[in-house]
Amino acid sequence: MRYGDQRVGEYKLTTEHKMRARIRALTDGAATGLAVLSTLLVVAPLVAIFVYLVYKGASSLSWAFFTKNPAPVGEAGGGMANAILGSGILLGVGSLIGVPVGISGGIFLAEFGRGTKLANAVRFTADVLNGVPSIVMGIAVYSLIVVPQRHFSAFSGGVALGIMMIPTVCRTTEEMLLMVPHAVREAALALGVPNWRSVLSITVKTASPGIITGAMLAFARVAGETAPLIFTAFGSPNWSVALNEPIAALPLQIYVYAISPYDEWHRLAWAGALVLIVLIVLAVSLVRYVTSRGVLKGAS
Amino acid sequence: MGVGIEVVSLNAWYGTNHTLQDIHLNIPANHATALIGPSGCGKSTFVRCLNRMHETNPIARVTGTVRIGDLDIYKDAKPVEIRRRVGMVFQRPNPFPTMSIYDNVAAGLKLNGYSNRRALDEIVERSLKNSALWDEVKDDLKKKSGASLSGGQQQRLCIARALAVDPEVLLMDEPASALDPVSTSKIEDLIFQLKSQYTIVIVTHNMQQAARVAEKTGFFLNGRMVEFDLTHKIFTNPSDKRTEDYITGRFG
């Protein structure tokens, strides 16, 4: 553009500029609108489920629900105390198996076995395991533990849940470790820190918030599992804390009550579902709170 | 105290790429030595061979001899022992993000099992003073994370972290290239002070920087060391035509 044309050029530029700015503003608005809409679509089912559960179940919640065991058929009242405890025990056993094995596997995949045939085989196995239907997991544990022992048990239920947790924990741990910058690993090695120590104290620690999220995801997923418990934990109307006996679990109890012909039990099933969701949210929040304090402590 | 470094016919590869070819070099103790050269000439690979960081890459390979003081580092010692005696500062500041300022400095000792609290306090203070960061951070040693500092402060934190394990040699791989001019001059002042206690090898793209901080300078080109001499000789009267072309800006 010649110097003398500047005014004309400037004028032309501004009209074009204004038009483009309007198009940009419209595109921006549309994109923001889509994002907000998608967010609502994601949140809506959760909110809907929760509201419906509260609507259906809250009225059946009482002190007895948390302190009493299920009442025999025909009797009114009763609660799910044994199922709440049972779920806690099953998830405890499951986490004790699934979290350490999963995290160790993830550390192996990301740090020690990278590029090896064994690592590829492990990764493939984890992905396949992730896709195994939960009922199949139940039958597998049934034939591996329940049949040889000749009785259902809390232990076998915990094992089934634990195995289901492994692939999720393993793969998220791997992904989180791979996100730790190479520079951080090099910094540790250059200080004369042995590789294993650098992995455990630096890399894993740096990735720990993500690893914990993965473990919580796996925990929340199996907390609601019913199918793998049908042939293993089996369920029980009684109070039980023994690992070698059948044990009640919230999802099992909900299932039994929901398919029963009694209105009273239907209401209890709704209450059970509400309690299950609230307990999962509480457990996940608690772990997050405790571990985030731990991380801060390490950083302070 | 620093020790001298003697390099005899050092060769290094990344896969099939022969990145360092037959390097012979004597680096004097308690001096700063600068390595200059265009990108990809092998100067970073060279310093990484001096603390055996090169071999942390699975496709990397090294042959030849490197003596640090009396120690033949590829024969007589394990990599972790070498790296405690030869500290390293990287191009981009890389403090441990989850650790406090204090823990960053103490990391090298703590992770090697050293746990005497009072001695650690002393070492952390001394290292931060030596890296000219103490006055800026002494009030939030354990409150602030290392990652919350500015880029220049982070780099001095990394220098403190390297000094805390009490090395004899300090390798610096373009330590100021990601920093602003003020932070850069702080790092250069620091190199000036530190070279009375440590042998310093600094890789730099910045020829003025080499001229300012180093007594001797080596010029690398295409994996070979073209010339190694007193810094003022390299910059005023180089013996090799290629060195002259490079420092006068004809290439690189």
Interface residues (C-beta under 8 A of the other chain):
Chain A: G115 P181 A183 V184 E186 A187 A188 L189 A190 L191 G192 V193 P194 R197 S198 S201 I202 K205 T206 S208 V295 G298 A299 S300
Chain B: N51 M53 T56 P58 V80 E81 I82 R83 R84 R85 G87 M88 F90 R92 N94 P95 F96 P97 T98 M99 S100 D103 A107 G108 L111 N112 K142 K143 S145 C158 R161 A162 V165
